[in-house]
Every structure is written in C-alpha cells, then in structure tokens.
Amino acid sequence: MNTAKPAESIQPVSLGGISLLLKRTRSPNAFEETVERILQTIRLGLVLPGDRLPGEREIASMLGISRDKVREALSALVSAGYLTAKRGRYGGTFVSAAVPNEYGKPDNTSSAEITNILVYREVVECGAAYAAANAELSRDIRGALQDAHLQTSAAEPDEYRRLDSRLHLLIAEVTGSEKLISEVAYSRMRVNELLDAIPLMPTNISHSNEQHEKIIGAILRGNPSAAQSAMRDHLAGSAALLRGFLG
C-alpha cells in the first residue's frame, strides 16, 4: 500500500450542490481517511467558509462506511476548529470561517518532503515488524512487548506520542539490528515533527491501540506477513491524517 496517495487521484463528487473529494473505501482506516477527504476538500477550495456540508447519511453512502464513522470524523474536525456544528432548523455542519492558527506544516517542510517521510517510514517500519516476527523471542522480550503495548493503550494524551514511539522502537530492537534501530529512530523523529503539528484525536488514538494489538499479536505468534500487513494498515491511518491536515 502506498501511503502517498495524491489528492488529484480522487475525483470531486457533487452532493447537494457541494463538491467533496469522496470515493468508496475498503480501507481499515475509515475514520482517518474521512478526515483526510474532508480536509482536502476544504484546502482545495471546493467548499468555502460558511458552506454547509452534506448530511452524515449522504457522506456515509458515498464513502460506503457507517454513519458512526462519518459522525466521529465530523466531530473531530469540529473539535479541531475546522468545522462548526449548528443546531436547529437551519443547523448542520459548516466550514469554519478560518483555519485554526495552531496547525500547519513545520517550517521548511514541503508537501514533497512529507511524502518522502511517509514513504521512508513505511519501508523501515514495515520491514522492522516483519523482521521482529521472524526473530527468536525470549520470555522477557515477549513481556516487554506486551507491557509497552499496555502502557501505550493506557497513556494520557500528553504522554501518548512518547510511549507510541517507544513501542515502535522496541519492535525494531527485537530484530537485533542496530542499523534498523537507528533508521526507525530517525523515521520516528521526522514523523513526530509532523504529528506535533496536527491535533491529537481520541478516535485515532483508540484505533491506533487496536492496530498495535494486531501488530504485537502477529509478532508474538511469529507471523511475519501478518505483522507487516498490520503495520502497513497502522501507518496508513496516521499518513491519511497528515496528508489531510498538512497537505
């Protein structure tokens, strides 16, 4: 799976007079991809400040996902300040008057560089998961992987990204390759610079924890292909959010 899907590959679809970058998805990252599509739509000017978005039912039908996932994505973007929810007869979900000032690309980081970082991350971290599942795991290592996952799952928001990074680095350490550990550490550093520039979304955190469980489970079972596939799905979710918020 290529994490660097360009927005231009998705054709605008008209819903109620509003053009949205929507297509049906079978991705395991329905929430993250819905956030990405809506943000791309806003960034490309297909909807303007004050425009009302189509209803949850319409968006869910076009994407082929549940209304719950659409509602979660819209709610997250309301919390982040990109959308505004209004009640009453003329209520709905509207594009905010201005993009929040606290979010944006880190200095000197172009869209091309973001793509480079995401592609590099996919290669090294999927490779690390595959190699970790092929490694001989002692009882202590198995316990450390499980503990790291549990601590990440229980982390408070302000600690989450640090513990998330520690978990990913531990997967690399399991392989016994110092070079791979170094490359994963560099990748995490670059990705965290990008993640620090976007809001932390509770739904994404919950989803990430579920994906961590699949990754760790596959490594403990010694199933390299499943570990690699689960890692790829996991990375694709955060990549969708980064593309959506940062372009």
DRENZAMAR-148187 format. One record per residue: x, y, z of N, C-alpha, C in turn; residue number from 0. Coordinates in steps of 0.2 Angstrom, whole numbers, plus 5000, padded with zeros to 4 digits. Example, Ala and Ser with C-alpha at 12.3 -4.5 7.8 and 13.67 -1.06 7.14 Angstrom:
BEGIN
((5066; 4972; 5039); (5062; 4978; 5039); (5066; 4984; 5039); 0) ((5064; 4989; 5035); (5068; 4995; 5036); (5064; 5000; 5039); 1) 
END
This chain:
BEGIN
((5004; 4994; 5000); (5000; 5000; 5000); (5004; 5006; 5000); 0) ((5003; 5011; 4995); (5007; 5017; 4995); (5004; 5022; 4999); 1) ((5007; 5024; 5004); (5004; 5029; 5009); (5004; 5036; 5006); 2) ((5007; 5037; 5000); (5007; 5044; 4997); (5002; 5045; 4991); 3) ((4996; 5044; 4993); (4991; 5045; 4988); (4990; 5052; 4986); 4) ((4990; 5054; 4980); (4989; 5061; 4979); (4982; 5063; 4979); 5) ((4980; 5069; 4981); (4973; 5071; 4981); (4970; 5071; 4974); 6) ((4974; 5072; 4969); (4972; 5073; 4962); (4969; 5066; 4960); 7) ((4971; 5061; 4963); (4968; 5054; 4961); (4961; 5053; 4963); 8) ((4958; 5058; 4967); (4951; 5057; 4969); (4947; 5062; 4966); 9) ((4942; 5060; 4962); (4938; 5065; 4958); (4932; 5068; 4963); 10) ((4931; 5074; 4962); (4926; 5078; 4966); (4919; 5075; 4965); 11) ((4915; 5074; 4970); (4908; 5071; 4969); (4903; 5077; 4972); 12) ((4898; 5078; 4968); (4894; 5083; 4970); (4888; 5080; 4974); 13) ((4887; 5083; 4980); (4882; 5081; 4985); (4878; 5087; 4987); 14) ((4872; 5088; 4985); (4868; 5094; 4987); (4871; 5100; 4985); 15) ((4874; 5101; 4979); (4877; 5107; 4977); (4884; 5108; 4979); 16) ((4887; 5104; 4984); (4894; 5104; 4987); (4898; 5099; 4984); 17) ((4904; 5101; 4981); (4909; 5096; 4979); (4913; 5093; 4984); 18) ((4914; 5087; 4985); (4918; 5084; 4990); (4922; 5079; 4987); 19) ((4928; 5078; 4989); (4933; 5073; 4987); (4932; 5066; 4991); 20) ((4927; 5063; 4988); (4924; 5057; 4991); (4925; 5051; 4986); 21) ((4926; 5045; 4989); (4926; 5039; 4985); (4925; 5033; 4990); 22) ((4922; 5028; 4988); (4921; 5022; 4992); (4927; 5019; 4994); 23) ((4928; 5017; 5000); (4934; 5015; 5003); (4933; 5008; 5007); 24) ((4938; 5003; 5006); (4938; 4997; 5010); (4944; 4997; 5015); 25) ((4946; 5003; 5016); (4952; 5004; 5020); (4950; 5002; 5027); 26) ((4955; 4999; 5031); (4953; 4998; 5038); (4954; 5005; 5042); 27) ((4955; 5010; 5039); (4956; 5017; 5042); (4951; 5022; 5040); 28) ((4944; 5020; 5041); (4939; 5024; 5038); (4938; 5030; 5041); 29) ((4939; 5031; 5048); (4939; 5037; 5051); (4945; 5042; 5049); 30) ((4951; 5040; 5048); (4956; 5044; 5046); (4956; 5046; 5039); 31) ((4953; 5042; 5035); (4953; 5043; 5028); (4947; 5048; 5027); 32) ((4942; 5048; 5031); (4936; 5053; 5030); (4938; 5059; 5032); 33) ((4942; 5060; 5038); (4945; 5066; 5040); (4950; 5069; 5034); 34) ((4954; 5065; 5031); (4958; 5067; 5026); (4954; 5070; 5020); 35) ((4949; 5066; 5018); (4945; 5069; 5012); (4942; 5075; 5013); 36) ((4939; 5076; 5019); (4935; 5082; 5021); (4940; 5088; 5021); 37) ((4946; 5087; 5024); (4951; 5092; 5024); (4954; 5094; 5018); 38) ((4955; 5089; 5013); (4957; 5090; 5006); (4952; 5095; 5003); 39) ((4946; 5093; 5004); (4940; 5097; 5001); (4941; 5104; 5003); 40) ((4942; 5105; 5009); (4942; 5112; 5012); (4948; 5116; 5009); 41) ((4954; 5112; 5009); (4960; 5115; 5007); (4960; 5117; 5000); 42) ((4957; 5113; 4996); (4957; 5114; 4989); (4951; 5119; 4987); 43) ((4948; 5122; 4991); (4943; 5127; 4990); (4936; 5124; 4987); 44) ((4935; 5118; 4987); (4929; 5115; 4984); (4923; 5117; 4989); 45) ((4924; 5118; 4995); (4919; 5121; 5000); (4923; 5127; 5003); 46) ((4918; 5132; 5004); (4921; 5139; 5006); (4919; 5140; 5013); 47) ((4922; 5144; 5017); (4920; 5146; 5024); (4913; 5148; 5024); 48) ((4909; 5145; 5028); (4902; 5146; 5029); (4898; 5141; 5025); 49) ((4901; 5137; 5021); (4897; 5132; 5017); (4895; 5126; 5022); 50) ((4889; 5124; 5020); (4886; 5118; 5024); (4888; 5112; 5021); 51) ((4890; 5107; 5024); (4892; 5101; 5022); (4886; 5096; 5021); 52) ((4886; 5091; 5016); (4880; 5087; 5016); (4879; 5083; 5022); 53) ((4874; 5080; 5023); (4872; 5076; 5029); (4876; 5070; 5030); 54) ((4876; 5067; 5036); (4880; 5061; 5038); (4878; 5055; 5033); 55) ((4871; 5055; 5032); (4869; 5049; 5028); (4872; 5050; 5021); 56) ((4872; 5056; 5018); (4874; 5056; 5011); (4882; 5055; 5011); 57) ((4886; 5057; 5015); (4893; 5056; 5015); (4894; 5049; 5016); 58) ((4891; 5046; 5021); (4892; 5039; 5023); (4890; 5034; 5017); 59) ((4885; 5036; 5013); (4883; 5032; 5007); (4888; 5033; 5002); 60) ((4891; 5039; 5001); (4896; 5039; 4996); (4902; 5036; 4997); 61) ((4904; 5036; 5004); (4911; 5033; 5006); (4910; 5025; 5007); 62) ((4903; 5023; 5008); (4902; 5016; 5009); (4904; 5014; 5016); 63) ((4903; 5019; 5021); (4905; 5017; 5028); (4899; 5019; 5032); 64) ((4900; 5017; 5039); (4894; 5018; 5043); (4894; 5026; 5045); 65) ((4887; 5028; 5047); (4886; 5035; 5049); (4890; 5036; 5055); 66) ((4891; 5031; 5059); (4895; 5032; 5065); (4902; 5035; 5064); 67) ((4905; 5032; 5059); (4912; 5034; 5057); (4912; 5041; 5054); 68) ((4907; 5043; 5050); (4906; 5050; 5047); (4905; 5054; 5053); 69) ((4901; 5053; 5058); (4900; 5057; 5064); (4906; 5058; 5068); 70) ((4910; 5053; 5069); (4916; 5053; 5073); (4921; 5058; 5069); 71) ((4921; 5058; 5062); (4926; 5062; 5059); (4924; 5069; 5059); 72) ((4917; 5070; 5058); (4915; 5077; 5058); (4916; 5080; 5065); 73) ((4914; 5076; 5070); (4915; 5079; 5077); (4922; 5080; 5079); 74) ((4927; 5076; 5076); (4934; 5078; 5077); (4936; 5084; 5074); 75) ((4934; 5085; 5068); (4935; 5092; 5065); (4932; 5098; 5068); 76) ((4926; 5097; 5071); (4923; 5102; 5074); (4928; 5104; 5080); 77) ((4930; 5099; 5084); (4934; 5100; 5090); (4941; 5103; 5088); 78) ((4943; 5101; 5082); (4950; 5104; 5080); (4949; 5111; 5077); 79) ((4942; 5114; 5076); (4941; 5120; 5074); (4940; 5121; 5066); 80) ((4940; 5116; 5062); (4939; 5116; 5055); (4932; 5117; 5053); 81) ((4928; 5114; 5057); (4921; 5114; 5056); (4917; 5117; 5062); 82) ((4911; 5119; 5060); (4906; 5122; 5066); (4900; 5118; 5065); 83) ((4897; 5116; 5071); (4891; 5112; 5071); (4885; 5117; 5074); 84) ((4880; 5117; 5070); (4874; 5122; 5072); (4868; 5118; 5073); 85) ((4864; 5119; 5078); (4858; 5115; 5079); (4852; 5119; 5076); 86) ((4846; 5116; 5076); (4840; 5120; 5074); (4838; 5118; 5067); 87) ((4833; 5122; 5065); (4830; 5121; 5058); (4835; 5122; 5053); 88) ((4839; 5127; 5054); (4844; 5128; 5049); (4851; 5126; 5051); 89) ((4851; 5121; 5055); (4858; 5118; 5058); (4861; 5114; 5053); 90) ((4867; 5111; 5055); (4871; 5106; 5051); (4878; 5107; 5053); 91) ((4882; 5105; 5048); (4889; 5106; 5049); (4892; 5110; 5044); 92) ((4896; 5116; 5046); (4898; 5121; 5042); (4905; 5121; 5042); 93) ((4908; 5124; 5036); (4916; 5125; 5036); (4917; 5132; 5040); 94) ((4922; 5131; 5045); (4923; 5137; 5049); (4926; 5143; 5045); 95) ((4925; 5149; 5048); (4927; 5155; 5044); (4935; 5155; 5043); 96) ((4939; 5152; 5047); (4946; 5152; 5047); (4949; 5146; 5049); 97) ((4954; 5144; 5046); (4958; 5138; 5049); (4962; 5139; 5055); 98) ((4962; 5135; 5060); (4965; 5137; 5066); (4972; 5138; 5065); 99) ((4975; 5143; 5069); (4982; 5146; 5068); (4987; 5141; 5070); 100) ((4985; 5136; 5075); (4990; 5132; 5079); (4992; 5126; 5074); 101) ((4989; 5125; 5069); (4990; 5119; 5065); (4993; 5122; 5058); 102) ((4998; 5118; 5056); (5001; 5119; 5049); (5008; 5116; 5049); 103) ((5010; 5116; 5043); (5017; 5112; 5041); (5022; 5115; 5046); 104) ((5027; 5110; 5048); (5033; 5113; 5051); (5037; 5117; 5047); 105) ((5041; 5121; 5049); (5045; 5126; 5045); (5049; 5122; 5040); 106) ((5050; 5124; 5034); (5054; 5121; 5029); (5052; 5114; 5027); 107) ((5046; 5112; 5028); (5043; 5105; 5026); (5038; 5106; 5021); 108) ((5040; 5104; 5015); (5035; 5105; 5009); (5031; 5098; 5009); 109) ((5026; 5098; 5004); (5022; 5093; 5003); (5026; 5087; 5001); 110) ((5031; 5088; 4996); (5035; 5083; 4994); (5039; 5080; 4999); 111) ((5042; 5084; 5004); (5046; 5081; 5010); (5041; 5077; 5014); 112) ((5035; 5079; 5015); (5030; 5075; 5019); (5029; 5068; 5016); 113) ((5029; 5068; 5009); (5028; 5062; 5006); (5034; 5057; 5006); 114) ((5040; 5060; 5006); (5047; 5057; 5007); (5047; 5054; 5014); 115) ((5045; 5057; 5019); (5045; 5055; 5026); (5040; 5049; 5027); 116) ((5034; 5049; 5024); (5029; 5044; 5024); (5031; 5038; 5021); 117) ((5034; 5038; 5015); (5036; 5033; 5011); (5042; 5029; 5015); 118) ((5047; 5033; 5017); (5053; 5030; 5021); (5050; 5027; 5027); 119) ((5046; 5030; 5030); (5043; 5027; 5037); (5040; 5020; 5035); 120) ((5036; 5020; 5030); (5033; 5013; 5028); (5038; 5008; 5027); 121) ((5043; 5009; 5023); (5048; 5004; 5021); (5051; 5002; 5028); 122) ((5054; 5006; 5032); (5058; 5004; 5038); (5054; 5001; 5043); 123) ((5048; 5004; 5044); (5044; 5001; 5050); (5040; 4994; 5048); 124) ((5038; 4994; 5042); (5035; 4988; 5040); (5040; 4982; 5040); 125) ((5046; 4984; 5037); (5052; 4979; 5037); (5054; 4977; 5045); 126) ((5054; 4982; 5049); (5055; 4980; 5056); (5050; 4976; 5059); 127) ((5044; 4977; 5058); (5038; 4972; 5060); (5039; 4965; 5057); 128) ((5041; 4965; 5051); (5042; 4958; 5048); (5048; 4955; 5051); 129) ((5054; 4958; 5052); (5060; 4955; 5055); (5058; 4953; 5062); 130) ((5055; 4957; 5066); (5053; 4956; 5073); (5049; 4949; 5073); 131) ((5045; 4948; 5069); (5041; 4942; 5069); (5045; 4936; 5067); 132) ((5050; 4937; 5064); (5055; 4931; 5062); (5060; 4930; 5067); 133) ((5060; 4934; 5072); (5066; 4934; 5077); (5064; 4929; 5083); 134) ((5069; 4926; 5086); (5068; 4922; 5092); (5066; 4926; 5098); 135) ((5061; 4925; 5101); (5059; 4930; 5106); (5059; 4926; 5113); 136) ((5063; 4929; 5117); (5063; 4926; 5124); (5057; 4928; 5128); 137) ((5056; 4925; 5134); (5051; 4927; 5138); (5051; 4934; 5140); 138) ((5057; 4937; 5142); (5057; 4944; 5144); (5056; 4949; 5138); 139) ((5058; 4947; 5132); (5056; 4951; 5126); (5048; 4951; 5125); 140) ((5045; 4945; 5125); (5038; 4945; 5125); (5034; 4949; 5130); 141) ((5037; 4949; 5136); (5034; 4953; 5141); (5035; 4960; 5140); 142) ((5041; 4962; 5138); (5042; 4969; 5136); (5037; 4972; 5131); 143) ((5036; 4968; 5126); (5032; 4970; 5120); (5025; 4971; 5123); 144) ((5022; 4966; 5126); (5016; 4966; 5129); (5015; 4972; 5134); 145) ((5020; 4973; 5138); (5019; 4979; 5143); (5020; 4986; 5139); 146) ((5024; 4986; 5134); (5024; 4993; 5130); (5017; 4994; 5127); 147) ((5014; 4989; 5125); (5008; 4990; 5122); (5002; 4992; 5127); 148) ((5002; 4989; 5133); (4998; 4990; 5138); (4999; 4997; 5140); 149) ((5005; 4999; 5141); (5006; 5006; 5144); (5004; 5012; 5139); 150) ((5005; 5010; 5132); (5003; 5015; 5127); (4996; 5015; 5127); 151) ((4992; 5010; 5128); (4985; 5010; 5127); (4982; 5014; 5133); 152) ((4986; 5014; 5139); (4983; 5017; 5145); (4986; 5024; 5146); 153) ((4990; 5027; 5141); (4993; 5033; 5141); (4988; 5039; 5141); 154) ((4990; 5044; 5145); (4986; 5050; 5145); (4988; 5054; 5138); 155) ((4984; 5058; 5135); (4985; 5061; 5129); (4992; 5065; 5128); 156) ((4995; 5068; 5134); (5001; 5071; 5133); (5007; 5067; 5134); 157) ((5006; 5060; 5135); (5011; 5055; 5135); (5011; 5050; 5129); 158) ((5005; 5051; 5126); (5004; 5046; 5121); (5009; 5045; 5115); 159) ((5011; 5051; 5112); (5016; 5050; 5107); (5023; 5048; 5109); 160) ((5025; 5049; 5115); (5031; 5047; 5118); (5031; 5039; 5119); 161) ((5026; 5037; 5122); (5025; 5030; 5123); (5024; 5026; 5116); 162) ((5020; 5029; 5111); (5019; 5026; 5105); (5026; 5025; 5101); 163) ((5030; 5030; 5102); (5037; 5030; 5099); (5041; 5024; 5102); 164) ((5041; 5024; 5109); (5044; 5019; 5112); (5042; 5012; 5110); 165) ((5036; 5011; 5109); (5033; 5004; 5107); (5036; 5003; 5100); 166) ((5036; 5007; 5095); (5039; 5006; 5088); (5046; 5005; 5089); 167) ((5050; 5008; 5093); (5057; 5007; 5093); (5058; 5000; 5096); 168) ((5054; 4998; 5101); (5055; 4992; 5104); (5054; 4986; 5099); 169) ((5050; 4987; 5094); (5049; 4982; 5089); (5055; 4982; 5085); 170) ((5058; 4987; 5083); (5065; 4987; 5080); (5070; 4984; 5084); 171) ((5070; 4985; 5090); (5076; 4982; 5095); (5075; 4975; 5095); 172) ((5069; 4972; 5094); (5068; 4965; 5094); (5072; 4961; 5089); 173) ((5073; 4965; 5083); (5076; 4962; 5077); (5084; 4961; 5079); 174) ((5087; 4965; 5083); (5094; 4964; 5085); (5098; 4968; 5080); 175) ((5095; 4972; 5075); (5099; 4976; 5070); (5100; 4983; 5073); 176) ((5106; 4985; 5074); (5107; 4991; 5077); (5106; 4997; 5071); 177) ((5107; 4995; 5065); (5106; 4999; 5059); (5099; 5000; 5058); 178) ((5095; 4995; 5059); (5087; 4996; 5058); (5085; 5000; 5064); 179) ((5087; 4999; 5070); (5085; 5003; 5076); (5086; 5010; 5074); 180) ((5092; 5012; 5072); (5094; 5019; 5070); (5089; 5022; 5065); 181) ((5088; 5018; 5060); (5084; 5020; 5055); (5076; 5022; 5057); 182) ((5074; 5017; 5061); (5067; 5018; 5064); (5067; 5024; 5069); 183) ((5072; 5025; 5072); (5073; 5031; 5077); (5073; 5037; 5073); 184) ((5076; 5038; 5067); (5076; 5043; 5063); (5069; 5045; 5060); 185) ((5066; 5039; 5058); (5060; 5040; 5055); (5055; 5042; 5060); 186) ((5055; 5040; 5066); (5050; 5042; 5071); (5051; 5049; 5073); 187) ((5058; 5052; 5073); (5059; 5059; 5074); (5056; 5063; 5069); 188) ((5056; 5061; 5063); (5053; 5065; 5057); (5046; 5065; 5058); 189) ((5043; 5059; 5059); (5036; 5059; 5059); (5033; 5062; 5065); 190) ((5036; 5062; 5071); (5034; 5066; 5076); (5034; 5073; 5075); 191) ((5039; 5076; 5072); (5038; 5083; 5070); (5032; 5085; 5066); 192) ((5030; 5080; 5062); (5024; 5081; 5058); (5018; 5080; 5063); 193) ((5018; 5075; 5067); (5012; 5074; 5071); (5011; 5079; 5076); 194) ((5016; 5083; 5078); (5016; 5088; 5083); (5012; 5094; 5080); 195) ((5012; 5094; 5074); (5008; 5100; 5070); (5001; 5099; 5069); 196) ((4998; 5093; 5071); (4991; 5092; 5070); (4988; 5090; 5077); 197) ((4981; 5090; 5077); (4978; 5089; 5083); (4978; 5081; 5085); 198) ((4978; 5080; 5091); (4978; 5073; 5094); (4971; 5071; 5094); 199) ((4968; 5066; 5091); (4961; 5064; 5090); (4960; 5058; 5094); 200) ((4956; 5058; 5099); (4954; 5052; 5103); (4952; 5046; 5099); 201) ((4948; 5047; 5094); (4946; 5041; 5089); (4952; 5038; 5086); 202) ((4957; 5042; 5084); (4963; 5039; 5081); (4967; 5036; 5086); 203) ((4968; 5038; 5092); (4971; 5035; 5097); (4969; 5028; 5098); 204) ((4962; 5028; 5099); (4959; 5021; 5101); (4960; 5017; 5095); 205) ((4959; 5019; 5089); (4960; 5015; 5083); (4968; 5012; 5083); 206) ((4972; 5017; 5084); (4979; 5015; 5084); (4981; 5010; 5089); 207) ((4978; 5010; 5095); (4979; 5005; 5100); (4976; 4998; 5098); 208) ((4971; 4998; 5094); (4968; 4992; 5092); (4973; 4989; 5086); 209) ((4976; 4993; 5082); (4981; 4991; 5077); (4987; 4989; 5081); 210) ((4990; 4992; 5086); (4995; 4990; 5090); (4994; 4983; 5092); 211) ((4988; 4981; 5094); (4987; 4975; 5097); (4988; 4969; 5092); 212) ((4986; 4971; 5085); (4986; 4966; 5080); (4994; 4965; 5078); 213) ((4997; 4971; 5078); (5005; 4970; 5076); (5008; 4966; 5081); 214) ((5007; 4968; 5088); (5011; 4964; 5093); (5009; 4957; 5093); 215) ((5002; 4956; 5092); (5000; 4949; 5092); (5003; 4945; 5086); 216) ((5004; 4948; 5080); (5007; 4944; 5075); (5014; 4943; 5076); 217) ((5018; 4948; 5079); (5025; 4947; 5081); (5026; 4941; 5086); 218) ((5021; 4941; 5091); (5022; 4936; 5096); (5020; 4929; 5093); 219) ((5016; 4928; 5088); (5014; 4922; 5085); (5019; 4920; 5080); 220) ((5024; 4924; 5079); (5029; 4923; 5074); (5026; 4923; 5067); 221) ((5022; 4927; 5065); (5019; 4928; 5058); (5021; 4934; 5055); 222) ((5027; 4934; 5051); (5030; 4940; 5048); (5025; 4943; 5043); 223) ((5021; 4940; 5039); (5017; 4943; 5034); (5011; 4947; 5038); 224) ((5008; 4944; 5043); (5003; 4947; 5046); (5005; 4953; 5050); 225) ((5011; 4953; 5053); (5014; 4958; 5056); (5016; 4964; 5052); 226) ((5018; 4963; 5046); (5020; 4968; 5041); (5013; 4971; 5038); 227) ((5008; 4967; 5037); (5002; 4969; 5035); (4998; 4974; 5040); 228) ((4999; 4972; 5046); (4996; 4976; 5052); (4999; 4982; 5052); 229) ((5006; 4982; 5052); (5010; 4988; 5052); (5008; 4993; 5047); 230) ((5007; 4990; 5041); (5006; 4994; 5035); (4999; 4998; 5036); 231) ((4994; 4994; 5038); (4987; 4997; 5039); (4988; 5003; 5045); 232) ((4992; 5001; 5050); (4993; 5006; 5055); (4996; 5013; 5053); 233) ((5001; 5012; 5049); (5005; 5018; 5046); (5000; 5022; 5042); 234) ((4996; 5018; 5038); (4992; 5022; 5033); (4987; 5026; 5036); 235) ((4985; 5024; 5042); (4980; 5029; 5046); (4983; 5035; 5048); 236) ((4989; 5035; 5051); (4992; 5042; 5053); (4994; 5046; 5046); 237) ((4996; 5042; 5041); (4998; 5045; 5035); (4992; 5049; 5032); 238) ((4986; 5046; 5032); (4980; 5049; 5030); (4979; 5056; 5034); 239) ((4979; 5056; 5040); (4978; 5062; 5044); (4983; 5067; 5042); 240) ((4990; 5065; 5042); (4995; 5070; 5040); (4994; 5073; 5033); 241) ((4992; 5069; 5028); (4990; 5072; 5022); (4984; 5077; 5022); 242) ((4979; 5075; 5026); (4974; 5079; 5027); (4975; 5086; 5030); 243) ((4979; 5086; 5035); (4980; 5092; 5039); (4986; 5096; 5036); 244) ((4991; 5093; 5033); (4997; 5096; 5031); (4997; 5097; 5024); 245) ((4994; 5093; 5020); (4994; 5093; 5013); (4999; 5089; 5010); 246) 
END
